[in-house]
Amino acid sequence: MIPTPEQAWDLLCEFNEGEFHRKHARTVGDVLRWFAQELGYGDEADYWEAVGILHDLDFEQWPEEHCVKCQELMEARGIDPAMIRAAASHGWGQCSDIRPERQMEKVLFAVDELTGLIGAAALMRPSKSVSDLEVKSVKKKFKDKKFAAGCSREVIEQGAALLGWELDELMGKTILAMRASPNVD
């Protein structure tokens, strides 16, 4: 089974009650949908969004089993193995040995941590919004290891490298994707 974004959301909500995790799932799903359209995969936009929604399915309840429990939960629901693989690949090198291979997997790997950093940087602005956030502001926060310390700079850099993009390009596109999201303030 390949869940729609709505079905993915319902499944996520079964295992995640906290606003933080739900908002992150929506944000990453929206960002992946934007990238699907931007990179010529518009016919797969629902799929990309659903993977983005499901990628942290297990994190709220099973943080110590992150990426492993997620696979088990999705397998038990009969979810397509390629979708399970894609969701688990975002934790490559940390909680998963599944290397991102497909374009969507690479984007997910690259933007998962970055959306958190961008969101935190936006909250520091007077507008508290990504609408006027610039790459240079994100880069400044990126260099400050104490700022949003939970967002791995190494993973963000690895993600850009996997995509063959400069860090500025990844940041700029992710900001645009977040601006387009109805779920990002």
Secondary structure by P-SEA (a helix, b strand, c coil): ccccaaaaaaaaaaccccaaaaaaaaaaaaaaaaaaaaaccccaaaaaaaaaaacccccccccccaaaaaaaaaaaacccaaaaaaaaccccccccccccccaaaaaaaacaaaaaaaaaaaaaccccccccccaaaaaaaaacccccccccaaaaaaaaaaacccaaaaaaaaaaaaaaccccc
